[in-house]
Amino acid sequence: MDRKPPIAEKNAAMDDIDRKILRALCADGRVSFRDLSQRVYLSPNATAERVRRLQSIGVIRGFYASLDAVLLGLSVEAYIDVRLQPGTSAQSFEAAVMKLPGVVSMAILTGSFDVRLRVACKDQTDLVRLIETLRARTGAQETNSTVICREVETRNWNV
């Protein structure tokens, strides 16, 4: 997903109540406006309006379900760092990667590698198959994989 650069005027309009709303939504995106309003000491209507405004200016980009990969049968999660072949653009690589099952996210990087993928696979064989596919079909010149042993999602945005 392309991210637009922040617009200072819009972000400067956020106040402490907006930040409390954002922290609460990061902890529980399904919280009702009624419960959220009690946490930030506003009426439910005023709270709902603030959430809609935060969505309209792009601070809140969406609400998503957090899935448990293991319960989905995807017991191996890994980061795959990719160095692209000369002449392969990030856009063409992204288009190819979007078609591959198991790719959870993609980040364009600075440094030794061009891209970092987060993947979820059934097992090590599935991970190897995905890496081989990356090398054969997407313009990946080199890969470096790191299996994730455990990850803690903090949701601790500095807002």
N, C-alpha and C positions, 0 to 999 in steps of 0.2 A: 504494500500500500504506500503510495506516495504521500509524504508528509509536507505540508506547506510550512514555510518559515513562520515563526510566531509573529503576530502583529502586536507591537508593544502597546498601542492604545487599548486594544481589546483586553489583553492580559492584565494591564494595569488597573482595569475596572474591577478586577476580582477583589473581594474583601475577605475578612476572616470567616464570615458565614459561608461564603462560597467554598473556602478551603475546608471547613468542617464538613460540608456536604460531600466534597470530593473524597475526603478521607473515609467517611461513612460508606460511600458507594464502592470504594475500593475494597473495603472489608466485606461488604454484602451488597452486591448489585441488584438484588431482588427485594431490598427493603422497601416497604410501602412509603408513600409520601406522608402518610399519617405518622408512622414511626420515625421517619427521617425528620419530620417537622418538630417532633418532640425533642430530638437530639440537638437541634440547632435553634430551638426556641422561636420558631416562626409558625404561622398558620400553614396547614397543608397546601392551600392554594398558592401562597407566596413561595413555599418550598418548591412546588411543582414548576412554577414560573421560573425560578432560578435554575432548576435542572434543565428546563427547555432552553434557556438562554445559554447555559454552558454548552449544551449540544449545538446550538445554532452558531456559536463562535468557534466551534471545533475543539474545545477543551475536552469534552466528553465525545469520544469517537464512536462508542457503541457499548453494548452490554453483551457479555459472552458467557457461555457455560465453561467451567473449568473441568476438563475430563480426566479421568484416571486411566492412564495408558495401560497399566497392568491389568485392570479389570476389563479392558478392551482386547486383551490378548497380545499387547505390544510390550513385551517385558524388557526390551533393550532400547534405551534412549541414548542418543549420542550427539555430539557436535561434530560436524565435518567441515573443516576449513578447506577452502578451494582456491587454488591459483588458476586463473583462467589462461587459456592458450592465447598467444598474441593474435590480435584481430577479433577476439570474441568479446562482444560488448556485454556489459552487465544486463542490459535489457533483453538481449537474445538468450542469455543464460537463464534469466528469471523466467522467460516465457517457456523454456524447455523444462525447468525445474517444477513449474506449476502443474505440469502434467504427471509428475512422478508421485505415486502413492507413498506415504510415509514421511514426506517432508512437512514438518510442522511450521517452521518459520525460516526466513532468510534475512540476513543482514549484510549490507555492503560495508566493507571494512577499509581501514587504512592499515599500512604495515606490510608484513610479509605475504599475507594472503589477501585475496580480493573479496571473498565471500565467506560467511559462516552460515551453515545450515544446521538447524536442529531437526533431528529425525527421530521417529518412533518405529521400531521394527519388531517383528514377532520373535526373532532370535538372531544369533550371530550370522547364520547363513543368509538370512534376509538382509542384514546390514551389509555383508560383503556383496551381495547381489546389487544392492542400491549403489554402493560405491563403484562397482564395475560399470553400472549403467551411466553414472555421472561421467566417468572417464570416457566411455564409448560414444555417448550421444549428446552431451551438453556443452562441450567446449572446455571441460575441465582438464587442465594440464597436470595438476598435482593435487593430491588430497592428503589431509592429516586428520585422523579421527580420534576422538576422545569419548570414551563411554562414560555416561553420567551414572555415578553410583547412587547419589541421592541429591535432591534439590529441595531447597526450602524457598517457597514463594513468600516474600515478606510483604509485598504490597505497601511498602513504606515510602511512598512518594513524598518528596520534600515540598508539600503544599501547606 
